[in-house]
């Protein structure tokens, strides 16, 4: 499996986790990998981020540390997937 394929799979899994966290039945087709998360997803706030991080930690069996909890980490799904990938050792 190539690194770009694995990153793409991780990004797709994150889209599903985010949609589920927001109570959506499916991922909206308008969500692109590189779209800015804040400002494009109306219900995305600090409480949603906490719920999303919990879901990510459980799904991928990883742990976010304080240094991970920055706006830069959550700038886009691609950036978030890169952080998750780093924690997975990929």
N, C-alpha and C positions, 0 to 999 in steps of 0.2 A: 504494500500500500504506500503510495507516495505521500509526502508531507502535505502537499496542497489538497489531495483528496481527503486525508484525515482531518485537516483543518476545516474543509468544507462540510464534512460530516458533523464535526463538533459544532460548527455554526448553525447547521440545521437543527441539531438537538437543542441548542440554546434558544432558537426561535420557538420551538415547541414548548420548552420549559417556560419561557416568558409568556407565551399565549395562555398556557395553563394557569400560570400565576395570576394573570389578569382576568381569568374566568372566561376566556374566549374558547369557543368550540374548535377553532382551527387557526392556523397562522394566516394572517391577512396577506394576500398576494402582493400588497404594496410594500411589505417589509423587505428591504434589500439588506445584504450583508454589511454594506458600508454606510447605510443611512445613520445620521446622528440619532441616538436614542432619545435624548432629552429634546423636547420640542416637537417631536414627530409622533410620540405615543402619549396621548393626553393623560392617561391614568398612571403614568410612570412617575412615582414620587419616592421619597426616602423609605417609606414603609414597603412599597413594592420591591425596591432594591433589596431590602433585608429579606423579604420572602423569597425573592429570586436567588439570592446568595445561598440561603438555606436549601432550596431545591437543587441548586447546582452542586453544593457540597454533598448532598445525599445521593444524587444521580451519578456523579463521577467519583465518589469516595475520595474527595480532596478537602482541603481546609483553606479557607481564605484567612489571611492574617491582616492586621491593621494596615500594613503598607499596601495591601491590595485594594483597600477601600478608598479609592480616589476617583475623581471625575474622569481621569484619563482611562481607567480600566473600563468604564461604562460609556465611553464615547461612541462606540458602535458595537455591533455584534461580532464583527471581525476582530476588533481589539479585545473584547471579552473572551472570544475563542482562543486568541493567542495566549492570554493569561492562563486559561484553563489548560491549554496544551502544555504550557511550561510546567504546570503543576503535575501533569500526568507524565512528564519526562519524555514527551514526544519531540 
